[in-house]
Every structure is written in structure tokens, then in C-alpha cells.
Amino acid sequence: MSTSIFSLTRRRLLTGAVAAGAVAMPFVRKAAAADKLRMACWSPRLAEQANVFVSEAKGFFKEQGVDMEFLPGQGSGDALRNVIAGNADIAFCGPEAIYLAADKGSELKEVYDIYPVNVFNVFALKSKQIITPMDLKGKKIGVISMASGTRYNLATILALNGMSERDVELVALGLNAAPAIIEGKVDAMASTDSILYGMQAAGLGAVDVIWARDYLNTSTDLFALEAKNYEPKKDLITRFLKGYKKGFEYTLKNQDEAVAITSKVAVDGKDPARVAASMKLRLLCSQNANTRKHGLGWIDVPSLQEGVKIYKDAGFIKNDIDMSKIATNELIPKL
């Protein structure tokens, strides 16, 4: 990333040209190229991430001098591993991936809470009569992947109800889990609100739902990076977050246009009605009392710390993790 004092954004270049008028300039420096930022996501491009695609299409990242590259993944753990391996600059991932990586010694920094409301669930067809967490015992349960938030939110529900993964059988099904559910290859599915909506819109049928937020209402996804890169890349990360936030605000006010943009790039974007529904679910869970008070992206450290305790008590992690040293709201007022 160039930090030269001579670097000019398009806006500054135009402003300078007008102010100079007829005065001859001794030289003209070309505007600096946009700085590359690789965002490792937990998934391929999904309709629920509509505001990211709006930021791309409307040039909100480019306005900030950021060339954002979307790197698809297969779960939050996959996204964070890309960052730790140096293949990406920032991860779009769930807190469970951060807990697990920090427990193994990775030094990380969380900078923005994407979805401060927990959207994970476990659902089953009505015929399975799985209504409470205790009904999951001995059942075969699908997850998106063994590195996804679906697995760890299921594990949280089990742990807070006196069980563990040993009490169930996990099956990694990917994002296209509907056939396995309909054919009875699994008894239940650990999922999210948007994935469940998509399956029901495609004809899945009536289900019973156990919501993870009823047991631990912590963040669904955050932006995180390696701590060693936080200070050197703070300006780049801030500009990226500005572009991201502007896309969210634009999407909120221009939802029909956002659906049209998303339908062109999302792997699940063929049906505009489903795109709109997934998008609206994410617009809702991007806001809560904290974001209304402090601003979009505000991280609730106490709830993340509560998650650490649950993960340690359940045996998912071995060490105490101080989330106040990992999470920072320093950038939020600057966006």
C-alpha cells in the first residue's frame, strides 16, 4: 500500500485542478493505483452478502482506493486459515473460528461486527419430532462443513444442554443439503436463517427450529485479521470498511437495485424473490441496540467473552482467551 504524501485520490485531483485555474503546474502525478485487499469469505458469493456486491458494483471500494478481491471458502475456519497462511488480508468469519485459532496461538484482531445477531439454528422436518435440544441426542445431523459456524453453533446448543458432539453423528453436506434432508439421510440440519429460508422456498416443507440465539446470542460473523498486520494495514482496512459500510447503507435504501446487482453474481441468485428475502434477513441482523448507539460494526466484547467460557467449558478450547485484547472498536468512529 502506498502511503506517499503525494498520492492523489480522484476527488483531490479534480479539486486541485479547479483551484489551480490557469496557473501552470510544474508536473502532473498520476493518481495512485487502488490498493489490493483480499477478503477471504466463509462461503462462495451468496445472496445474503448483497451489500458486498453493491459496494463492488457501485464503486464504493474503488472510491476508497481499494481493489477488493473476494476469495470464496468453505466455512469460517477455512476463511481464517487463508488469512493466517498469508493468502488473504482479512477474513469474513464467525467467532468460533477466532476462538479456535486463538486457542492454538494465533494472534488476531477483530475490527468490525458484520452480523451482531446470531442467525444459526438447527431444524428438522415436522415428521422427525425434533423440537428441543434434548431431541437431538442420538440423531444424525447435517452441517455445512466441519469448519463452519453451523457445526460450532450446534455444538454450543448441545453443550448448554448437557451434551456434546459425541451424543450425535455429524454429516458434512455443503450448501446443497436439501436432498439429504428430504431423503432422510440426516435427521436434522444445522443451518442459518437464510439457508433455511432458501430450502423452504424451494419446497422443503414445514419444520421445527431450534435457534442458537436462545442459548448464546453472540455475533454471527466479524471481520478479522492477523494482529501483526493491524497497525501496518490500518489505513487500508479502514478504507475497506468505509466502502463496505457505504454498500450496506446504499443497499438498505435501494433494495430493488441491490437485488438486481446480486442476482448477477450470487451462486443462489437465480430467483429475485429469494435474493430479496436473504438480503433482508442480513440487513436486519446487521443491526442491534449496540450498533444503533455506537454505529454499524460495533463489537460487543462481553458477549464474545461469554462465548469463550462456553467453548472452554465444553472442551472446544483449552486456554483462556481475553477477547478485549482481540476485539477493537477503534475504527468504528472513523467509518
N, C-alpha and C positions, 0 to 999 in steps of 0.2 A: 504494500500500500504506500503510495506517495504521500509524504507529509510536507512537501515543499511549500514554502510560503507563497510561491509564485503560481501554485496550482489554481486554476480558474474553473468554476462551475459555469454552465451556460448562462445562468442568471447574472452572475457577476461580470461576465464578459460583455453581455449586452448593456448592462448598466454602465460599465466603464466606457463603452463606445459612445453612448449618448452623452455622458458627461464631458468627454473629450472634445466633442464637436468638431471644429475644423482644425484643432491642434494636431500637428503631425506627431505620430507616435514613433519613437526610435526603433521599436521592434514589436512584433506580434507573436506571442507564445500560444501554441495550440492548446486547446483545452485538454486536460489530462484524461486518459482513458479510464473507464469505470474500473473500480477495484473488484476483483473476483471474490465472491463469498460462496462457499459450498455448503448448502444446507442439507444435512442427512435427515431424511424423514423416516418415521417408523413404518411407512406404507408407500405403495405407489400413489400416483395422483388420484385422490378421491374427491368426490363432490363436496364432502364436508369441509374440505380445505379451500373453499371457493375464494375467500378473501386473499389467499396467496396468489391465485391465478389472476385475480383482479389487479393486484399490485404489479404483476408482470405485464399484463396486457395494457394497463393504463400508464405504464412507465413510472410508477411510484418508486421503485427501486432505483431505476436509472436517474431519476431526479436527485437522488441522494448520492449519485456516483457509485452505485453498487451494481455489479453484474452478478445476479443471484443464480446459482446453479442448483437445481432440485435433484437430489440423489435419493432414489427410492430404496426402501428397506423392507424387512420382514419382521417387524416388531421393534419395540423401543430399545431393547438390548442391542439389536443389530445397528440401529441408528447411532447409539452412543459409542459402540465399538469402532465405527467408522471415524468418529472424532478422535478417539484415543489412539487409533492407528495412524492418524495423520491424513486420512483420506477425505476429511471434511473439516470445516471450521466451526460449525455449530450444529447441535442435534435438536430435532423436534421429537421429544421423547417423554415418556412417563416417569414419575418419581421413582417407581420401582427399579428402573434401570440405573438411576442415580444412586439409590441406596446400595444396590448390589456391587456397582463399580467402586463406590467409595469404601465399602467394606473390604474390598480387595486391594485398597491402597491408592486408587486413582484420585488425584486432586482435581476437583471440578468447581465450576461456578455456574449457578443458575441466575439468569438475568431477566427473565420475563415469564410470567404465568400465562400460558396461552389459553387454557381452559381451567379456571379455578374451581369449577364444579365437577364432581365425579360422575361420569356418564356410563360407567361399566355396570354390567348386570350379568345374571345367569338366568336363562329362560328355558322353558320346556313346553312341548305341546301339552294341551289340557289333558289329553289321554294318559300322560305319564304321571299325573298327580304329584308333581314336584312343586310344592307350594312354599315350604320353609327350608332353611339351610339344612336341617336335620334330614330332610328327604333326599339330600344329595348323597348320603352315605351309601357306599357300595355301588354307586352308579358310574356309568361311562360318560364322561363329559368332554365335549369338544372345546378346543381353544384355537385361536388363530395360529399361534406358533408357541413353541416352548420358551421363546424370548419375548413374548408380547405381554402387554398390560392385562390382557384377558386372563392369562394364566395367573398372574400375581394378585389380581383383584379377586379372582376365585379363591386363591389361597388365603387371602385376608378374610373373606367371608367364612371359610372353613375354620381358620384359626380362632376367630372371635366367637365361634360356636362349638369349641371344644374338639375340633377335628383337624386333620392335616391332609396333605396330598396322598398320604398312604391309605386314606379311607376312600379314595375314589380312583378311577382309572382315567388318565388324561389322553386325549387323542388330538394331535395337531391336524387341523382341517384346512388351514388357509382361509382366504376371504370368501370362497365359494362353498360354504358349509351347508347350505340348504338341502342338497340331495341326501347327505348323510343323516340329517335330522329327520327328513320325511321318510327315508327308508328304514329308520330305526337303528342305524349303525351306532348312534350315540343316544343317550337318554336326555341330555341337556346340552346347552351351549353357553359358554362364557363369551360375552359379546359387549357391544356398546349400543347406545340408543339408536344411532344412525344405521348401524348394520342390521339391528333387529327391525327397524322400520323398513329397510330395503327388502328384507326377506318377506315381511308381511305384505308389502305392496305387490310382491311377486306371487302371492298366493299361499304363503306358508300356513296360514290359519291361526286360530286363537291360541294364545299361550299364557302361561303363568310366569311372572317375572319376579326375581329377587334382585333388588337394587343394592349395589355396593355402597352407595352413599348413605344408606340407612345404618351402616356399620362403621364406615370411615369416609367422611366427605372431604377428601383432600383433592389436590389438583389431579386432573386427567393427563395433561401434557404441559411441559415447560420447554423453554429454550435453554440449552446448557452447552458449555464449552469447557475445555481444559483450563484450569486456574492459571497456568503459566502463560496462557495467551490472552488473558483478560486485559491486563494493562497495555500490552503492545497493540492489541486489536480493539481497544475500547472505542475509538472513533469509528472504525468500520462497523462494529457491532451496533453502535448507537444509530448510525445511518441506516443500517439494515432494519432495525426495529422501527425507525420512523417510517420507512417505506411499508413495512408490514402493517403498522397501526393505521396508516392512511388508507391502505387497502381495506382494512376492517371497517373503518368509518364510511368509506365510499360504498362498500357492499351493503351496509346497514341502510343507507339512504337510496340505493339504486339496485334493488334486489332483482328486478327483471333483467337488467343488463348483466348483473353478476351471474345469473343462471345461464344466460346466453354464452357468456365467456367460458364458464366452467364446463358447459356441455361439449365444448370443442376439445377439451384436453383431459377430462377426468375419465378414468377407465370405467366408471359406473355412471357416465354422463348421458347415456342414450335417451333416457326418459326425463324431460324437463321437470315434470311434477316431482319425481323422486329427487332430482338435484335440488329443487327448491326446498323440499322438506328437510333433506340432510343439512343444507346450508343454514336453514333457520334454527335447527337444533343446536348447531355450533355457535351461531350468533348469540343464542340465549345463554349457553354455558360459558361464554367468554366474559360474562359479567356477573358480578355479585355485589354484596354490600361493600366489600373492600375496594373493588375497582371503581364503584360509584363515588367513594370517598377519596381515594388516593390516585385514581387513574387506571386505565387499562394496563394489564400486565402485572399489577401489584401482586407480590408473592406473600402468602400467609405462612410465615415461618412456623408458628406454633402447631398448625395442623400437619405440616410436613414432619415436625419433630415427633408428633404423636404417631405418625406412620413408622418412624424409626423404631419406636418402642414396640409396636405391634410386630414388626418384622423380626426384631431380635427375640422377643418372647416366643415367636413361632419357629425360631431356628433358621430363618432365611438368611440372617446375617449374624456375625459373631461379635462385632465390635460396636461400641457406642459411636454414634456419628452426630456431630454438632452441626445442625443444619444452618445455624446462624453464621457459620463460617463458610458455608457453601452458597447459600442464597443471598442475593443482594438486590435491594430496590434502588440502588444508586442512580440507575439510568432512567427510571420511570419519569421523574420530573423533567427530564431533558427531551422527552419524546413529543 
